[in-house]
Amino acid sequence: MIKRIPITDAREGMVLARAIANDTGMTLCAEGTSLTEDLIQRFEQMELADMYIKNEEPLSQEDYSALKEKIEHRFALSHNPSSLLGKLKTVLLKRLESQKGSI
């Protein structure tokens, strides 16, 4: 699972889920990079606001329920499971279920 965190929450050992690029689009740090204290300090000096990290923790029951409710709400008008929206809803719910872990 991918999680967006503020740079102030970054810790050594976390793994980037998305590359970090500068304003011109040049990659500064590749996806999959394990953060070090030095990298975190450099990002702070660059005034990077946030980053995406890989989160290996399963969803809590509360988070799972909230996300499921959002999906159900956004696709409330999709009654046909064979339609494109119906298929997308099914994929999203299956992905969410896979992130639930053992809650």
C-alpha positions in Angstrom: 0.0 0.0 0.0 1.1 3.5 -0.7 0.9 6.2 1.9 1.4 10.0 1.5 3.3 11.5 4.4 4.7 14.9 5.3 8.5 15.1 5.2 8.4 15.7 9.0 7.1 12.1 9.4 9.8 10.5 7.2 12.1 8.1 9.0 15.2 6.2 8.1 14.4 2.9 6.5 11.1 3.9 4.9 10.9 3.1 1.2 9.8 5.5 -1.5 6.7 4.4 -3.4 7.1 7.1 -6.0 10.1 8.8 -7.4 10.9 12.3 -6.2 11.5 14.8 -9.0 12.5 18.5 -9.1 10.5 21.3 -10.7 11.8 20.5 -14.1 10.8 16.8 -13.8 14.3 15.4 -13.3 14.3 12.4 -11.0 16.2 13.1 -7.8 15.4 9.9 -6.0 14.0 6.7 -7.6 11.0 4.7 -6.5 12.1 1.9 -4.2 14.9 4.0 -2.6 15.3 3.3 1.1 15.5 6.6 3.0 18.5 7.6 5.0 18.9 10.4 7.5 21.1 12.2 4.9 18.4 12.0 2.2 15.7 13.2 4.6 17.8 16.2 5.6 18.4 17.0 1.9 14.6 16.8 1.2 14.0 19.1 4.1 16.6 21.6 2.8 14.8 21.5 -0.6 11.6 22.3 1.3 9.9 19.1 0.0 6.4 19.1 1.6 5.6 15.4 1.4 6.4 12.1 -0.2 4.8 8.7 -1.0 6.2 5.7 0.9 5.4 2.0 0.8 3.3 1.1 3.8 3.5 -2.5 4.8 1.0 -2.2 7.7 -2.4 -3.6 7.1 -5.4 -1.2 7.2 -7.1 -0.8 10.5 -10.8 -1.8 10.6 -11.7 1.9 10.9 -9.6 2.9 7.8 -11.0 -0.1 5.9 -14.6 0.8 6.7 -14.1 4.5 5.8 -12.5 3.7 2.5 -15.1 1.1 1.6 -17.8 3.6 2.4 -16.2 6.2 0.1 -16.0 3.7 -2.8 -19.6 2.7 -2.3 -20.7 6.4 -2.2 -18.8 7.4 -5.3 -20.2 4.5 -7.3 -23.7 4.6 -5.8 -25.2 5.3 -9.2 -23.5 2.3 -10.8 -26.0 -0.5 -10.6 -24.8 -2.6 -13.5 -21.7 -4.7 -12.5 -21.0 -5.3 -16.2 -20.6 -1.6 -17.0 -17.2 0.1 -16.9 -18.0 1.8 -13.7 -19.3 -1.4 -12.2 -16.1 -3.2 -13.1 -14.0 -0.3 -11.7 -15.9 -0.5 -8.4 -15.3 -4.2 -8.2 -11.6 -3.8 -8.8 -11.3 -1.1 -6.2 -13.2 -3.1 -3.6 -11.0 -6.2 -4.3 -7.9 -4.1 -4.0 -9.1 -2.6 -0.7 -9.9 -6.1 0.6 -6.4 -7.2 -0.2 -5.0 -4.3 1.9 -7.1 -5.1 4.9 -4.8 -7.7 6.3 -5.9 -9.6 9.4 -8.1 -7.1 11.1 
